């Protein structure tokens, strides 16, 4: 049986509660444009929930989301300005996935622990800094810095090389199948599909963890 030496994590939706973060972000943005609406108003809540659906776990560009806001509710909305405001506030809207800090602490007693995340430098690092993850994960590889993004196997290989382990000795934990899981498979890492926010249905033989506790149970 393979002796695993390292665990690598995705950021959004894995280490962090992406849905809670998006909910908070959309609340702040919409409140600016609808100042007379109460946050307790079911109509206001419905608008936020619709934005979360349009956002699709962060896989859809914010310009597309804001264009839909414009088309549905705000014909005069400056879409580019709204997108700018979103990215300015979003680093302050981050939440840990429940139980994840404790799980990371426990994992570090047994494994080397790093992060490999997709995204531009100026969007991922402010979130990472805000969550004070700089000293918790080594390495932290952001695709915008590296030049290639998941599922390209080279970004996984770079993390393994940094840790002086083989890819076969690494576990990769992520929530997006077509980038995180496919990429880990292509790099010959052991993938774990983290489905705290998603249904996680597949006919493939892939390990699934639906909470930080389940992840700890698999790896400790």
C-alpha positions as CSV (number, residue, x, y, z in Angstrom):
1,X,0.0,0.0,0.0
2,X,1.3,3.4,-1.0
3,X,2.7,5.5,1.9
4,X,1.4,9.0,1.3
5,X,3.6,11.9,2.3
6,X,1.7,15.0,1.3
7,X,-1.8,16.4,1.0
8,X,-2.5,19.3,-1.4
9,X,-5.7,21.4,-1.3
10,X,-7.8,23.5,-3.6
11,X,-8.8,26.8,-2.1
12,X,-12.4,27.9,-3.1
13,X,-15.1,25.5,-2.0
14,X,-12.6,23.2,-0.3
15,X,-10.6,25.1,2.3
16,X,-13.3,27.8,2.3
17,X,-17.1,27.8,2.3
18,X,-17.5,29.3,-1.2
19,X,-21.3,29.5,-1.0
20,X,-21.3,31.4,2.3
21,X,-18.6,33.7,0.9
22,X,-20.6,34.4,-2.2
23,X,-23.8,34.9,-0.2
24,X,-22.0,37.6,1.9
25,X,-20.5,39.2,-1.2
26,X,-23.8,39.4,-3.1
27,X,-25.5,40.8,-0.1
28,X,-23.1,43.7,0.1
29,X,-23.2,44.4,-3.6
30,X,-27.0,44.3,-3.9
31,X,-27.5,46.3,-0.7
32,X,-25.6,49.1,-2.4
33,X,-27.9,49.1,-5.4
34,X,-31.1,48.5,-3.5
35,X,-30.6,50.6,-0.4
36,X,-34.3,50.9,0.4
37,X,-34.8,47.1,0.6
38,X,-34.5,45.4,4.0
39,X,-32.2,42.4,4.2
40,X,-35.1,40.6,5.8
41,X,-37.3,41.2,2.7
42,X,-37.9,37.8,1.0
43,X,-37.7,39.5,-2.3
44,X,-34.2,40.7,-1.5
45,X,-33.2,37.3,-0.3
46,X,-34.6,35.8,-3.5
47,X,-32.4,38.1,-5.5
48,X,-29.3,37.0,-3.6
49,X,-30.2,33.3,-4.0
50,X,-30.6,33.8,-7.7
51,X,-27.2,35.4,-7.9
52,X,-25.7,32.4,-6.2
53,X,-27.3,30.1,-8.7
54,X,-26.0,32.3,-11.6
55,X,-22.5,32.2,-10.0
56,X,-22.3,28.4,-10.2
57,X,-19.8,27.9,-7.4
58,X,-17.6,30.7,-8.8
59,X,-17.2,28.9,-12.2
60,X,-19.0,31.6,-14.1
61,X,-17.4,35.0,-14.7
62,X,-18.8,37.8,-12.5
63,X,-19.4,39.9,-15.6
64,X,-22.0,37.3,-16.7
65,X,-23.6,37.4,-13.3
66,X,-23.8,41.2,-13.2
67,X,-25.1,41.3,-16.8
68,X,-28.0,39.1,-15.6
69,X,-28.5,41.4,-12.6
70,X,-28.7,44.3,-15.1
71,X,-31.2,42.5,-17.4
72,X,-33.5,41.3,-14.6
73,X,-33.5,44.2,-12.1
74,X,-31.2,47.1,-12.9
75,X,-31.3,48.4,-16.5
76,X,-29.0,51.2,-15.7
77,X,-26.3,49.1,-13.9
78,X,-22.7,49.8,-14.8
79,X,-21.7,46.1,-15.2
80,X,-17.9,46.8,-15.2
81,X,-18.2,48.9,-12.1
82,X,-20.3,46.2,-10.3
83,X,-17.7,43.6,-11.2
84,X,-14.9,45.8,-9.8
85,X,-16.8,46.3,-6.6
86,X,-17.3,42.5,-6.2
87,X,-13.6,41.8,-6.5
88,X,-12.8,44.6,-4.1
89,X,-15.1,43.3,-1.3
90,X,-14.8,39.5,-1.9
91,X,-11.5,39.0,0.0
92,X,-13.3,40.3,3.1
93,X,-16.1,37.7,2.6
94,X,-14.1,34.6,3.2
95,X,-15.2,31.8,5.6
96,X,-13.4,28.6,6.5
97,X,-15.2,25.3,5.6
98,X,-16.5,24.1,9.0
99,X,-14.0,22.1,10.9
100,X,-11.2,22.6,8.2
101,X,-8.7,24.5,10.4
102,X,-8.7,21.7,12.9
103,X,-8.4,19.1,10.2
104,X,-5.4,20.9,8.6
105,X,-3.7,21.1,12.0
106,X,-4.2,17.3,12.5
107,X,-3.0,16.5,9.0
108,X,0.2,18.5,9.4
109,X,1.3,16.1,12.2
110,X,1.4,13.3,9.6
111,X,1.8,14.9,6.1
112,X,3.3,17.8,4.3
113,X,0.4,20.1,3.5
114,X,0.2,22.5,0.5
115,X,-2.2,24.3,-1.8
116,X,-2.7,24.4,-5.5
117,X,-5.4,26.9,-6.7
118,X,-6.6,28.3,-10.0
119,X,-7.1,32.0,-10.4
120,X,-5.3,35.3,-11.2
121,X,-2.6,36.5,-8.8
122,X,-4.5,39.6,-7.8
123,X,-7.7,37.7,-6.9
124,X,-6.4,34.6,-5.1
125,X,-3.7,36.1,-2.9
126,X,-5.8,38.7,-1.2
127,X,-8.2,35.9,-0.1
128,X,-5.3,33.7,1.1
129,X,-3.8,36.6,3.0
130,X,-7.1,37.5,4.5
131,X,-7.5,34.0,5.8
132,X,-4.0,34.0,7.2
133,X,-3.2,30.8,5.3
134,X,0.3,31.9,4.3
135,X,2.0,30.1,7.1
136,X,-0.3,27.1,7.1
137,X,0.4,25.8,3.6
138,X,3.8,25.3,1.9
139,X,3.8,25.5,-1.0
140,X,1.0,27.8,-2.2
141,X,0.9,27.6,-6.0
142,X,-1.5,30.0,-7.7
143,X,-2.1,29.3,-11.4
144,X,-1.9,32.9,-12.3
145,X,1.7,32.9,-11.0
146,X,2.6,29.5,-12.4
147,X,1.4,30.1,-15.9
148,X,-0.7,27.0,-16.3
149,X,-3.8,25.9,-14.4
150,X,-5.5,22.8,-13.2
151,X,-6.2,20.3,-14.7
152,X,-2.7,20.6,-16.4
153,X,-0.6,18.0,-14.7
154,X,2.5,20.3,-14.6
155,X,1.0,22.4,-11.8
156,X,0.5,19.3,-9.6
157,X,4.0,18.1,-10.5
158,X,5.5,21.5,-9.4
159,X,3.9,21.1,-6.0
160,X,5.3,17.6,-5.6
161,X,8.7,18.7,-6.7
162,X,8.7,21.5,-4.2
163,X,7.9,19.0,-1.4
164,X,10.5,16.5,-2.7
165,X,8.0,13.8,-3.1
166,X,6.6,11.9,-6.1
167,X,3.1,12.7,-7.4
168,X,2.2,9.1,-6.4
169,X,3.0,10.0,-2.8
170,X,0.5,13.0,-2.9
171,X,-3.2,13.2,-2.2
172,X,-5.1,16.1,-3.8
173,X,-8.4,17.4,-2.3
174,X,-10.7,19.6,-4.3
175,X,-14.3,20.3,-5.1
176,X,-14.4,20.8,-8.9
177,X,-14.3,17.5,-10.7
178,X,-13.2,18.6,-14.1
179,X,-10.2,20.5,-12.8
180,X,-9.3,19.2,-9.4
181,X,-10.1,15.5,-9.7
182,X,-9.3,15.0,-13.4
183,X,-6.1,16.9,-12.9
184,X,-5.0,14.9,-9.9
185,X,-5.7,11.7,-11.8
186,X,-3.7,12.9,-14.8
187,X,-0.8,13.7,-12.4
188,X,-1.1,10.3,-10.8
189,X,-2.0,11.7,-7.4
190,X,-4.7,10.1,-5.2
191,X,-7.8,12.3,-5.7
192,X,-10.4,13.0,-3.0
193,X,-13.5,14.8,-4.2
194,X,-14.6,17.3,-1.5
195,X,-18.3,17.7,-1.7
196,X,-19.4,19.7,1.3
197,X,-21.2,22.2,-1.0
198,X,-22.1,19.9,-4.0
199,X,-24.1,16.8,-4.4
200,X,-21.1,14.8,-5.7
201,X,-22.7,12.1,-7.8
202,X,-20.5,9.9,-10.0
203,X,-20.4,6.4,-11.2
204,X,-16.6,6.4,-11.1
205,X,-14.7,4.8,-8.2
206,X,-13.6,8.1,-6.6
207,X,-13.3,8.8,-2.9
208,X,-15.7,11.4,-1.7
209,X,-15.5,13.4,1.5
210,X,-18.6,15.5,2.4
211,X,-17.1,17.3,5.4
212,X,-13.8,18.1,7.0
213,X,-14.5,15.4,9.5
214,X,-15.0,12.8,6.7
215,X,-11.8,14.0,5.2
216,X,-10.0,13.5,8.5
217,X,-11.5,10.0,8.9
218,X,-10.1,9.1,5.4
219,X,-6.6,10.4,6.0
220,X,-5.8,10.0,9.7
